[in-house]
Amino acid sequence: MKAYKKEVRFTIWMALAFVLMGNAGLFFSIFPTDAMLFGFPVKYIVPILMGWFGVFFLTIVAGKIGNRIDDEIDAERGGVTND
């Protein structure tokens, strides 16, 4: 049962992280700046980097951690699978 609780907490935290990364552009529309990064205005490039690459990175992390939690759940159940 402990692994199930861990999976629920992990799912909630990852959902919040995905929402924050995916909507990073809102922070830059609230606090506009004229700074430049890699030759692009920060208000355009940072939301793209955090949105696209941030979500990509989070997807990889979520997959690895989720698989590890699923293995813990299988171990708690005694290794019984439905396959």
C-alpha atoms as a printed R data frame, in Angstrom:
   type eleno elety resid chain resno      x       y       z
1  ATOM     1    CA   MET     A     1  0.000   0.000   0.000
2  ATOM     2    CA   LYS     A     2  2.963   2.301   0.602
3  ATOM     3    CA   ALA     A     3  3.958   2.203  -3.067
4  ATOM     4    CA   TYR     A     4  0.421   3.125  -4.138
5  ATOM     5    CA   LYS     A     5  0.531   6.205  -1.912
6  ATOM     6    CA   LYS     A     6  3.927   7.087  -3.380
7  ATOM     7    CA   GLU     A     7  2.478   6.789  -6.885
8  ATOM     8    CA   VAL     A     8 -0.432   9.107  -6.048
9  ATOM     9    CA   ARG     A     9  1.903  11.728  -4.566
10 ATOM    10    CA   PHE     A    10  4.260  11.406  -7.530
11 ATOM    11    CA   THR     A    11  1.373  11.845  -9.983
12 ATOM    12    CA   ILE     A    12  0.136  14.987  -8.241
13 ATOM    13    CA   TRP     A    13  3.624  16.558  -8.097
14 ATOM    14    CA   MET     A    14  4.396  15.721 -11.711
15 ATOM    15    CA   ALA     A    15  1.054  17.136 -12.865
16 ATOM    16    CA   LEU     A    16  1.880  20.398 -11.093
17 ATOM    17    CA   ALA     A    17  5.378  20.418 -12.615
18 ATOM    18    CA   PHE     A    18  3.949  19.840 -16.112
19 ATOM    19    CA   VAL     A    19  1.467  22.691 -15.686
20 ATOM    20    CA   LEU     A    20  4.184  25.060 -14.454
21 ATOM    21    CA   MET     A    21  6.640  24.146 -17.224
22 ATOM    22    CA   GLY     A    22  4.014  24.205 -19.946
23 ATOM    23    CA   ASN     A    23  2.690  27.600 -18.930
24 ATOM    24    CA   ALA     A    24  5.994  29.327 -18.200
25 ATOM    25    CA   GLY     A    25  5.189  31.952 -20.815
26 ATOM    26    CA   LEU     A    26  2.536  33.450 -18.570
27 ATOM    27    CA   PHE     A    27  5.203  34.585 -16.103
28 ATOM    28    CA   PHE     A    28  6.943  36.532 -18.853
29 ATOM    29    CA   SER     A    29  3.741  38.208 -20.011
30 ATOM    30    CA   ILE     A    30  3.080  39.350 -16.435
31 ATOM    31    CA   PHE     A    31  6.627  40.669 -15.945
32 ATOM    32    CA   PRO     A    32  7.828  41.776 -19.397
33 ATOM    33    CA   THR     A    33 11.482  42.567 -19.936
34 ATOM    34    CA   ASP     A    34 13.643  43.682 -22.847
35 ATOM    35    CA   ALA     A    35 16.517  41.305 -22.035
36 ATOM    36    CA   MET     A    36 18.031  39.097 -24.731
37 ATOM    37    CA   LEU     A    37 19.124  35.436 -24.558
38 ATOM    38    CA   PHE     A    38 20.882  33.728 -27.491
39 ATOM    39    CA   GLY     A    39 19.919  36.736 -29.608
40 ATOM    40    CA   PHE     A    40 16.201  36.333 -28.915
41 ATOM    41    CA   PRO     A    41 14.002  38.338 -26.551
42 ATOM    42    CA   VAL     A    42 13.732  36.529 -23.203
43 ATOM    43    CA   LYS     A    43  9.949  36.788 -23.244
44 ATOM    44    CA   TYR     A    44  9.922  34.519 -26.334
45 ATOM    45    CA   ILE     A    45 12.873  32.132 -25.965
46 ATOM    46    CA   VAL     A    46 12.574  31.186 -22.278
47 ATOM    47    CA   PRO     A    47  8.934  30.036 -22.546
48 ATOM    48    CA   ILE     A    48  9.880  27.984 -25.606
49 ATOM    49    CA   LEU     A    49 12.867  26.409 -23.859
50 ATOM    50    CA   MET     A    50 10.962  25.734 -20.645
51 ATOM    51    CA   GLY     A    51  7.807  24.667 -22.439
52 ATOM    52    CA   TRP     A    52  9.192  22.350 -25.092
53 ATOM    53    CA   PHE     A    53 12.403  21.107 -23.543
54 ATOM    54    CA   GLY     A    54 11.188  21.344 -19.961
55 ATOM    55    CA   VAL     A    55  8.164  19.193 -20.699
56 ATOM    56    CA   PHE     A    56 10.355  16.779 -22.696
57 ATOM    57    CA   PHE     A    57 12.762  16.442 -19.756
58 ATOM    58    CA   LEU     A    58  9.886  16.004 -17.294
59 ATOM    59    CA   THR     A    59  8.393  13.282 -19.501
60 ATOM    60    CA   ILE     A    60 11.652  11.326 -19.399
61 ATOM    61    CA   VAL     A    61 11.967  11.756 -15.627
62 ATOM    62    CA   ALA     A    62  8.315  10.834 -15.050
63 ATOM    63    CA   GLY     A    63  8.710   7.687 -17.133
64 ATOM    64    CA   LYS     A    64 11.798   6.505 -15.262
65 ATOM    65    CA   ILE     A    65 10.418   7.241 -11.801
66 ATOM    66    CA   GLY     A    66  6.987   5.871 -12.719
67 ATOM    67    CA   ASN     A    67  8.524   2.587 -13.871
68 ATOM    68    CA   ARG     A    68 10.474   2.339 -10.629
69 ATOM    69    CA   ILE     A    69  7.291   2.899  -8.592
70 ATOM    70    CA   ASP     A    70  5.455   0.289 -10.677
71 ATOM    71    CA   ASP     A    71  8.234  -2.190  -9.878
72 ATOM    72    CA   GLU     A    72  7.774  -1.420  -6.173
73 ATOM    73    CA   ILE     A    73  4.032  -2.044  -6.502
74 ATOM    74    CA   ASP     A    74  4.707  -5.392  -8.187
75 ATOM    75    CA   ALA     A    75  7.154  -6.294  -5.414
76 ATOM    76    CA   GLU     A    76  4.551  -5.451  -2.755
77 ATOM    77    CA   ARG     A    77  2.004  -7.655  -4.496
78 ATOM    78    CA   GLY     A    78  4.447 -10.538  -4.467
79 ATOM    79    CA   GLY     A    79  5.418 -10.300  -8.109
80 ATOM    80    CA   VAL     A    80  1.970 -11.324  -9.356
81 ATOM    81    CA   THR     A    81  1.246  -9.907 -12.799
82 ATOM    82    CA   ASN     A    82 -1.809 -10.054 -15.028
83 ATOM    83    CA   ASP     A    83  0.225 -10.848 -18.166
